[in-house]
C-alpha cells in the first residue's frame, strides 16, 4: 500500500521516517510546495534570523537520508484529490496513486485585514523564503513595528531589539501571550520586553498601514496613534490549510476533523500536524488543533504505528517552548482562561514556574528557565497527576516524590 503525504514539514517528515523505522516497505512519497529538503521552522524567528545558523543547518535530514530510506520527494502543489480512484493530481496534470493518503498541509499566516497591508515593507514569517526576505530588509529598517504579541511576534521583537532596532509591539489583547499563558507569566514577559527597550502598545487594534511611494512608513492604531515604521512584521496567528480536504468532501472543523487515531471519515485518509483537529485526552476530549513541533512529530509517529499494525489512540502530552533573548519558556499541558494559577519560585530571579489547576486538578505547567519543572511536569501529566495546589506552591515540597508513588 503506497503512502502519499501532502506536506513535507515536520509532521510529514516524521511520518515517513517512522514508517521506515518500523519496517514499512511500500512506496512513500512526500509532496511539498517548497523547494529543497524538508526543514525545521522554529529557528527561522531566532537563530537563523540572527545569522547563527545557515539554511543547511535547518534541514531535518540530508539528501542521502531520503535516498537511503527510499522516501520520494516531489515538489509542487496538489490541486485535487480523488478519494474514489485514490489518486491525487498535481499542478501540471501529473498524478500519484495512493493506498493511504495523509494530509500534513499545515497552516498559513493570517493576513492583516486592514488597508495598506499589501505595502512593501510588510512581512510575515512562516517559511524559509519569508525569513530570507526579512533578513535582507532589516539592515535598512531602523524602526520596526510588530503586530501581534504571540510567540512569533515576541521572538522576532527580541531578536531585532538585540540587533539594535527600535521596536514597537502592537497587540489587540490587553496582555502579551494572552492565548498561550496565564496572567502571571504574561506580566513577566511584558516587563522583560519593556526592560529590553521594546515599546508595548497593548489593547490597541491596527486601523491601517500608511504608505508613501508604495512602501510602509507608519502604522495607525484604531485609537488614532501613528507609529513610524520602516518595517512591519505581522504575527496574528495562522489559518489551517483545509481547502483541498474540504474540496474532496472531508469534514472540516477548525482543521481537518479526525478521530482519536487521527483518521478522517475515509479510512484511507489521515490528517496530522497543524492542520489536524482531533479530540484531545488532555482537553477533556474537546476537539483541538495544536501548532507545535511536538504535536506534529508525535502525530506522525501515531499514524506510522497504525499503518504498520500497531494502532493506538493519540494521547501524547502536548508541550511547547519559546526562546526570547535569554528567556526559555517551556509549557506542558493545555490550560484554559480561568484556570487557577499557582506560582512556584520567585519571578524576580527569572526562574519560576506557574502551575495551572482546574477544579483542583493539575492541567498545565508554564516554566521559565526551570527545565526540571517542565520535564517533571511532562511525566506527571502523562499519568494521573496527584499534585495539589498547596504542594505546587510550597518550594519545600519535592515534586519528584510524586513520581515514586
QUIBELWO-V469541 format. One record per residue. RES is the residue in one letter. PHI is phi as a letter, one per 20 degrees, with the letter a starting at -180 (none if undefined). Layout:
{{RES:PHI} {RES:PHI}}
This chain:
{{X:none} {X:f} {X:d} {X:d} {X:d} {X:e} {X:p} {X:d} {X:e} {X:g} {X:f} {X:f} {X:g} {X:f} {X:g} {X:f} {X:f} {X:f} {X:f} {X:f} {X:f} {X:e} {X:n} {X:f} {X:d} {X:f} {X:f} {X:c} {X:c} {X:e} {X:d} {X:d} {X:e} {X:d} {X:f} {X:n} {X:e} {X:g} {X:c} {X:e} {X:e} {X:g} {X:f} {X:g} {X:e} {X:c} {X:f} {X:f} {X:f} {X:e} {X:n} {X:f} {X:c} {X:e} {X:f} {X:f} {X:f} {X:e} {X:f} {X:f} {X:b} {X:f} {X:g} {X:f} {X:f} {X:f} {X:f} {X:f} {X:e} {X:l} {X:d} {X:f} {X:d} {X:d} {X:d} {X:q} {X:d} {X:e} {X:d} {X:b} {X:c} {X:d} {X:f} {X:f} {X:e} {X:l} {X:b} {X:d} {X:d} {X:e} {X:g} {X:o} {X:m} {X:f} {X:c} {X:c} {X:f} {X:b} {X:e} {X:c} {X:d} {X:c} {X:e} {X:c} {X:e} {X:m} {X:b} {X:c} {X:f} {X:f} {X:e} {X:f} {X:e} {X:c} {X:g} {X:n} {X:f} {X:e} {X:f} {X:f} {X:n} {X:d} {X:c} {X:c} {X:c} {X:c} {X:d} {X:f} {X:f} {X:f} {X:f} {X:f} {X:f} {X:f} {X:g} {X:f} {X:e} {X:f} {X:g} {X:e} {X:d} {X:f} {X:d} {X:d} {X:d} {X:d} {X:d} {X:o} {X:d} {X:e} {X:f} {X:f} {X:g} {X:f} {X:f} {X:f} {X:f} {X:f} {X:f} {X:f} {X:f} {X:f} {X:f} {X:o} {X:e} {X:f} {X:c} {X:c} {X:d} {X:d} {X:c} {X:f} {X:f} {X:f} {X:b} {X:f} {X:l} {X:f} {X:e} {X:d} {X:c} {X:e} {X:f} {X:f} {X:f} {X:f} {X:f} {X:f} {X:f} {X:f} {X:f} {X:f} {X:f} {X:f} {X:f} {X:f} {X:o} {X:e} {X:e} {X:d} {X:d} {X:d} {X:m} {X:c} {X:e} {X:e} {X:e} {X:a} {X:d} {X:e} {X:c} {X:c} {X:m} {X:n} {X:c} {X:f} {X:c} {X:a} {X:d} {X:d} {X:e} {X:f} {X:e} {X:n} {X:f} {X:d} {X:d} {X:f} {X:b} {X:e} {X:b} {X:c} {X:d} {X:d} {X:c} {X:d} {X:o} {X:c} {X:c} {X:f} {X:e} {X:d} {X:g} {X:f} {X:f} {X:f} {X:f} {X:e} {X:n} {X:e} {X:f} {X:c} {X:b} {X:l} {X:p} {X:f} {X:f} {X:c} {X:e} {X:f} {X:e} {X:m} {X:d} {X:f} {X:f} {X:e} {X:f} {X:d} {X:c} {X:d} {X:b} {X:b} {X:m} {X:f} {X:e} {X:e} {X:d} {X:c} {X:f} {X:e} {X:g} {X:e} {X:c} {X:l} {X:m} {X:f} {X:f} {X:c} {X:c} {X:d} {X:d} {X:b} {X:f} {X:g} {X:f} {X:f} {X:f} {X:f} {X:f} {X:g} {X:f} {X:f} {X:f} {X:f} {X:f} {X:f} {X:f} {X:d} {X:n} {X:c} {X:f} {X:b} {X:f} {X:e} {X:c} {X:g} {X:f} {X:f} {X:b} {X:b} {X:b} {X:b} {X:d} {X:c} {X:l} {X:e} {X:d} {X:d} {X:e} {X:c} {X:c} {X:c} {X:n} {X:c} {X:e} {X:c} {X:g} {X:n} {X:f} {X:f} {X:d} {X:c} {X:e} {X:d} {X:n} {X:d} {X:g} {X:f} {X:e} {X:m} {X:b} {X:b} {X:c} {X:d} {X:e} {X:d} {X:c} {X:c} {X:l} {X:n} {X:d} {X:f} {X:c} {X:a} {X:c} {X:d} {X:c} {X:d} {X:l} {X:c} {X:f} {X:f} {X:f} {X:f} {X:f} {X:f} {X:f} {X:f} {X:f} {X:f} {X:f} {X:f} {X:d} {X:d} {X:f} {X:d} {X:f} {X:d} {X:g} {X:f} {X:f} {X:f} {X:e} {X:e} {X:f} {X:f} {X:e} {X:e} {X:f} {X:f} {X:f} {X:f} {X:f} {X:e} {X:f}}
